[in-house]
Amino acid sequence: MNEQADVVVVGLGPGGEYLAGTLAEAGLDVVGIEAELVGGECPYWGCVPSKMMIRAGNTLAEARRVAALAGDAKVVPDFTRVAGRIRDEATDDWNDQVAADRLVAKGGRLVRGRGRLTGPRQVTVGDRTFDARRGVVLATGSRPRIPPVPGLGSTPYWTNRDAMAARELPTSMIVLGGGAIGVEVAQVFARFTCRVTIVEGQDRLLSQEEPEAGELAARALRADGVTVLTGARARQVSHDGTAFTVLLDDEREPLRAERLLVATGRHADLAALGVEAAGLDPAARAVPTDGQMRAAEGLWAVGDITGHGAFTHVSMYEAQIATRDILGTPGPDADYRALPRVTFTDPEIAAVGLTERQARERGLRVRTAVLPNASSTRGWIHGPGGDGFIKLVEDADRAVLVGATSAGPAGGELLYGLNVAVHAEVPVERLRHMIYTYPTFHRAMEPALAALR
């Protein structure tokens, strides 16, 4: 006989865990299904351990800047310290008991296994089938996309999970992919003295962001000793039991390294979820939803599988909307105009809304401005490590910002004001007449607004 519940949540990453716990606290009978660790990618292999690793690498970089600013310092990197902190403090050695207990304490039922839709409002996991009276929520996240490079599949390549769980620093590493994960890990490992080469098929790093962002990232990584190859693709990968060899699709010399990190993006596996049982396309790249995160009658989707970016903050945002809808509480539709994202390199590269190219492709009449941090008083004061810029993208017809990039020290924190401006559609003229604190990095906004052309 099938088991009954009010709501079945498939996938307990940040969004799924929040949604399941909140609905359970509201008095609903909730079943949460998780195939791996409760909490998902972010606390165990993504946001938290990676930023812990980045924090460690940044302290090494700051110590190396002492000679230019304050005296002398000796820097002796020790990767085992940050590896131990990740294992002991961040992940509890990849044990999710605390998170599992938290869900159960809120009244939720936890089922371990891989859930699959098998009918309307119905999920099967192993030999158990659950019928959901109110509905099902899909929140299964995404997994690394592995490119079909000949030879790669038979080698012991790394994904981000292996990099975060590493106990020892490799002597050398090749990174396939110059997106956020690739550049973050490359910089950290290089700062701990690993010899790193990035291979990126596009003509620049961070190809989804502004060109200036990719150029800044490349300069920063090269300053840390990373070899950056753009416009290059792997055509063959092999492993001889000791090291990897990567042949490129041009006449460059083969690359050889102890480790190979594949960081070529992420994807959702809708076929494994059985979405055809709900009338959805299992070959699609994402689950289409309406503004209340409804994918079909009695079916909601949140997080990476909705196609709005593999970000914890998007998953949580969508989970809050779906939670309200399931509980019958009115609320606004999802609004992605001011979607923020940060690449946590040093300098940080943060952006919100549209890039200049995206704005032009949408037919907007665009005005832009780019102001380097060095032109501001705070940038000049900061000195070494202060590289970066602010870029503004204005819809000239409406006289509001539709996108912005904040790159530099604490670039992600500076993004907040730009995020508000884009989200609330604050008139540019009003922004021009704000009082900007002196001397701060964000004061560069004032001349950037004046420079919009």
C-alpha positions in Angstrom: 0.0 0.0 0.0 1.3 3.5 -0.9 2.3 5.8 2.0 0.5 9.1 2.3 1.8 12.7 3.0 0.7 16.2 2.4 3.9 17.2 0.6 6.9 15.2 -0.8 10.1 17.1 -1.3 12.6 15.4 -3.6 16.1 16.8 -2.8 17.1 18.4 0.4 19.7 21.0 -0.7 19.4 24.5 0.7 16.1 25.2 -0.9 14.5 21.8 -0.4 15.6 21.6 3.2 14.2 25.1 3.9 10.9 24.3 2.2 10.5 20.9 3.9 11.3 22.2 7.3 9.1 25.3 7.0 6.1 23.3 5.8 6.6 20.8 8.6 6.7 23.5 11.2 3.4 24.8 9.7 1.8 21.5 10.5 1.9 19.7 7.2 2.9 16.1 6.9 6.1 16.4 4.9 8.4 13.7 3.5 11.9 14.8 2.5 13.8 12.5 0.2 17.6 12.8 -0.2 20.0 10.6 -2.0 23.1 12.1 -0.6 23.6 14.6 2.3 20.8 16.7 3.8 21.9 20.3 3.1 23.1 19.5 -0.4 26.1 20.7 -2.4 26.5 24.1 -0.7 27.6 23.2 2.8 29.6 20.1 2.0 31.2 20.7 -1.4 30.3 24.2 -2.6 29.8 27.6 -1.0 31.0 26.9 2.5 34.1 24.8 2.1 35.2 26.7 -1.0 35.0 30.0 0.7 36.8 28.6 3.7 39.6 27.6 1.3 39.5 31.0 -0.5 39.8 32.8 2.9 42.9 30.8 3.6 44.4 31.6 0.2 43.6 35.3 0.6 45.5 35.5 3.9 48.5 34.1 2.1 48.2 36.7 -0.6 47.8 39.5 2.0 50.9 38.3 3.9 52.9 38.5 0.7 51.8 42.1 0.3 53.3 43.1 3.6 56.7 44.0 2.0 55.0 46.6 -0.2 53.0 48.2 2.6 54.3 47.5 6.1 57.6 45.7 6.5 58.6 42.1 6.2 56.7 38.8 6.6 57.6 35.2 6.0 54.9 33.1 4.4 55.0 29.3 4.6 51.8 27.8 3.1 50.3 24.7 4.8 47.4 23.2 2.9 46.7 20.7 5.6 45.4 23.4 7.9 42.6 24.5 5.7 41.9 20.9 4.6 41.5 20.0 8.3 39.2 23.0 8.9 37.0 22.0 6.1 36.8 18.4 7.3 36.3 19.2 11.0 34.5 22.6 11.1 32.6 22.9 7.8 31.5 19.4 7.0 31.9 17.3 10.1 33.8 14.9 7.9 30.8 14.9 5.5 28.3 13.8 8.0 24.8 15.3 7.8 23.4 14.0 11.1 22.9 17.6 12.5 21.0 18.6 9.4 19.0 15.4 9.3 18.1 15.8 13.0 17.1 19.4 12.4 14.5 18.4 9.8 13.1 15.6 11.9 12.9 18.0 14.9 10.7 20.3 12.8 8.3 17.4 12.2 9.5 16.3 8.8 10.1 12.6 7.8 13.4 11.9 6.2 13.8 9.1 3.6 17.2 8.2 2.2 17.3 7.3 -1.4 16.8 8.6 -4.9 13.2 9.8 -5.6 11.5 9.6 -8.9 8.1 10.8 -10.1 5.9 7.8 -11.0 2.5 9.6 -11.3 0.6 12.7 -10.5 1.6 13.8 -7.0 3.4 10.5 -6.6 7.1 9.7 -5.9 8.8 6.3 -5.6 12.1 5.8 -3.8 13.4 2.3 -3.6 10.5 0.0 -2.8 8.4 2.7 -1.2 5.9 4.9 -3.0 4.4 8.1 -1.6 1.2 9.8 -2.6 1.2 13.6 -1.9 -2.2 15.1 -1.1 -1.1 18.7 -1.8 1.8 18.0 -4.2 5.4 17.3 -4.9 8.4 19.7 -4.9 11.4 19.0 -7.1 14.7 20.4 -5.6 17.4 18.0 -6.8 20.0 20.6 -7.8 22.6 19.9 -10.4 25.7 17.9 -11.0 29.0 18.6 -12.8 28.8 18.5 -16.6 31.5 16.2 -17.9 32.5 17.0 -21.5 32.8 14.1 -24.0 36.6 14.4 -24.4 38.1 11.1 -25.6 39.8 9.3 -22.8 38.5 11.5 -20.0 35.9 9.1 -18.7 38.4 6.4 -17.9 40.7 8.7 -15.8 40.6 9.6 -12.1 39.7 13.2 -12.8 38.4 15.5 -10.1 35.2 17.5 -9.8 34.7 20.3 -7.3 33.9 17.7 -4.7 37.3 16.1 -4.9 39.0 19.4 -4.8 37.1 20.4 -1.6 37.8 17.0 0.0 41.5 17.0 -0.8 43.7 16.2 2.2 46.9 17.2 0.4 47.9 19.8 -2.2 48.8 18.3 -5.6 52.1 19.6 -7.0 50.4 20.5 -10.3 46.9 20.6 -11.7 45.1 21.3 -15.0 41.7 22.9 -14.8 39.2 22.3 -17.6 36.9 25.3 -17.6 37.3 29.0 -16.7 34.0 29.7 -15.1 33.5 30.6 -11.4 34.5 27.2 -9.9 37.5 26.8 -12.2 39.0 30.2 -11.5 38.3 30.1 -7.7 39.9 26.7 -7.2 42.8 27.5 -9.6 43.7 30.7 -7.6 43.5 29.0 -4.2 45.6 26.0 -5.2 48.2 28.3 -6.9 48.5 30.4 -3.7 49.3 27.3 -1.9 52.1 26.7 -4.5 50.4 24.2 -6.8 51.4 24.7 -10.5 48.0 25.4 -12.2 47.0 25.7 -15.8 43.5 26.7 -16.8 42.1 25.5 -20.2 39.1 27.6 -21.3 37.4 27.1 -24.7 35.9 30.6 -24.9 38.1 33.6 -25.7 38.1 34.7 -22.1 37.5 33.6 -18.5 34.1 34.1 -16.9 32.6 34.3 -20.4 29.0 34.8 -19.0 30.1 38.1 -17.3 31.4 41.4 -18.7 34.6 41.2 -20.8 36.3 43.5 -18.3 35.6 40.8 -15.6 37.3 38.1 -17.5 40.3 40.2 -18.3 40.6 41.1 -14.6 40.4 37.5 -13.5 43.1 36.5 -16.0 45.5 39.2 -14.8 44.9 38.2 -11.2 45.4 34.5 -11.8 48.6 35.1 -13.9 49.9 37.3 -11.1 49.5 34.2 -8.8 51.4 32.1 -11.2 48.5 30.4 -13.0 48.9 29.7 -16.7 45.7 30.8 -18.5 44.9 29.3 -21.9 41.8 30.7 -23.6 40.4 29.7 -26.9 41.7 26.2 -26.2 39.9 22.9 -25.9 41.0 19.4 -24.8 40.9 16.8 -27.5 42.3 13.9 -25.7 43.0 13.0 -22.0 45.0 10.1 -20.6 46.4 9.0 -17.3 49.4 6.8 -16.8 48.9 5.9 -13.2 50.9 8.9 -12.0 49.9 12.0 -14.0 47.4 13.3 -16.6 48.3 14.3 -20.1 45.9 16.6 -21.9 46.2 17.2 -25.7 44.8 20.4 -26.9 43.0 21.1 -30.2 45.8 23.2 -31.6 49.5 22.9 -32.0 50.4 23.7 -28.4 52.5 21.3 -26.4 50.7 18.6 -24.4 49.9 19.5 -20.8 50.9 17.2 -18.0 49.9 17.5 -14.3 49.3 15.4 -11.2 45.6 16.3 -11.1 42.9 17.2 -13.5 39.9 19.3 -12.3 36.8 19.3 -14.6 34.9 22.5 -14.0 33.0 22.9 -17.3 29.6 23.7 -15.8 26.7 21.9 -14.2 23.5 20.4 -15.4 20.2 19.0 -14.1 19.3 15.4 -14.9 15.5 15.6 -15.5 15.3 12.1 -17.0 16.5 10.5 -13.7 13.6 12.3 -12.0 11.0 10.8 -14.2 9.5 14.2 -15.1 7.6 12.6 -18.0 5.2 11.3 -15.4 4.1 14.9 -14.9 4.0 15.7 -18.6 7.4 17.4 -18.7 10.2 16.9 -21.2 12.9 14.7 -19.7 15.4 15.9 -22.3 14.9 19.6 -21.3 17.7 21.6 -19.7 15.5 22.9 -16.9 12.0 22.5 -15.5 9.8 25.4 -16.7 7.8 27.1 -13.9 5.4 30.0 -13.5 6.0 32.9 -11.2 4.9 30.8 -8.1 7.3 28.0 -9.0 4.5 25.7 -10.2 5.7 23.3 -12.9 2.4 21.4 -13.3 -0.8 20.7 -11.3 0.4 19.7 -7.8 4.1 20.0 -8.8 6.6 22.7 -7.9 10.3 23.1 -8.7 13.0 25.2 -7.0 16.8 25.6 -7.3 19.2 24.7 -10.0 16.7 22.6 -11.9 14.6 25.7 -12.8 17.5 27.1 -14.9 18.0 30.4 -13.2 21.5 29.7 -12.0 23.2 27.3 -9.7 23.2 29.6 -6.7 22.1 28.9 -3.2 20.5 32.3 -2.9 18.3 31.6 -6.0 17.3 28.2 -4.5 16.3 29.8 -1.2 14.5 32.6 -2.9 12.4 30.2 -5.0 11.8 27.9 -2.0 10.3 30.8 -0.1 7.9 31.5 -3.0 6.9 27.9 -3.4 6.4 27.6 0.4 4.0 30.5 0.4 2.1 29.1 -2.6 1.7 25.7 -1.0 0.5 27.2 2.2 -1.9 29.5 0.3 -0.2 32.7 1.4 -0.3 35.4 -1.3 3.0 36.8 -2.5 4.7 38.3 -5.5 5.9 36.2 -8.4 9.6 35.4 -8.9 11.5 38.3 -10.3 15.0 37.6 -11.8 15.7 41.1 -13.1 18.2 41.8 -10.4 19.8 38.3 -10.0 23.1 38.8 -8.2 26.2 36.5 -8.4 29.8 36.6 -7.1 33.0 34.9 -8.2 35.1 34.8 -5.1 38.5 35.3 -6.6 40.8 38.0 -5.3 39.7 40.5 -6.4 36.1 39.5 -6.0 34.0 39.9 -9.1 30.3 40.5 -8.4 27.5 41.3 -10.8 23.8 41.9 -10.9 21.2 42.0 -13.7 22.2 42.2 -17.3 25.6 42.5 -18.9 26.1 45.2 -21.6 25.9 42.5 -24.3 22.7 41.0 -22.8 21.1 44.4 -22.6 21.9 45.2 -26.2 20.7 41.8 -27.4 17.3 42.7 -25.8 17.1 45.7 -27.9 17.7 48.3 -25.2 19.3 51.6 -25.9 22.3 51.3 -23.6 24.6 53.7 -21.9 27.6 52.3 -19.9 30.4 53.5 -17.7 33.5 51.7 -16.4 35.6 53.2 -13.6 38.8 51.5 -12.3 39.2 51.3 -8.5 42.6 52.9 -8.8 40.9 56.2 -9.9 39.2 56.4 -6.5 40.8 57.7 -3.3 40.1 54.4 -1.5 41.6 52.4 -4.4 44.7 54.5 -4.3 45.0 54.1 -0.6 44.5 50.3 -0.7 47.5 49.8 -3.0 48.5 46.2 -3.8 45.5 43.9 -4.0 43.1 46.8 -4.9 42.6 46.1 -8.5 39.0 46.2 -9.8 36.4 48.4 -11.3 32.7 49.4 -11.3 30.7 49.0 -14.5 27.2 50.3 -14.9 24.7 49.4 -17.6 21.8 51.8 -18.0 18.6 51.5 -20.0 18.9 55.0 -21.4 15.2 55.2 -22.4 14.0 54.5 -18.9 17.0 56.1 -17.2 17.5 53.2 -14.8 20.3 50.7 -14.2 19.6 47.2 -15.6 23.0 45.8 -14.7 26.2 46.4 -12.9 29.5 44.8 -12.0 31.5 45.5 -8.8 35.0 44.0 -8.9 37.7 44.5 -6.3 38.2 44.0 -2.5 34.9 43.1 -1.0 33.3 43.4 -4.5 30.5 41.1 -3.4 29.6 43.4 -0.4 29.7 46.5 -2.6 27.2 44.8 -4.9 24.3 45.3 -2.4 23.7 48.9 -3.3 23.8 48.2 -7.0 21.5 45.2 -6.4 18.9 47.6 -4.7 19.3 50.1 -7.6 18.6 47.5 -10.3 15.8 45.7 -8.4 14.0 48.8 -7.3 14.6 50.6 -10.7 15.9 53.7 -8.8 16.2 56.5 -11.3 19.8 57.2 -12.3 19.3 60.9 -11.6 18.3 60.1 -8.0 21.4 57.9 -7.6 23.5 60.9 -8.8 22.3 63.0 -5.9 22.9 60.5 -3.1 25.7 61.2 -0.6 28.5 58.6 -1.0 30.7 58.0 2.0 34.3 59.1 1.7 36.7 57.4 1.4 35.1 54.1 0.5 35.2 51.8 -2.5 31.5 52.4 -3.2 32.1 56.2 -3.6 33.4 55.3 -7.0 29.7 55.1 -7.9 29.5 58.8 -8.0 32.0 59.4 -10.9 30.8 56.2 -12.6 27.2 57.6 -12.8 28.5 60.9 -14.1 30.5 59.0 -16.8 27.5 57.1 -18.2 27.6 57.5 -22.0 
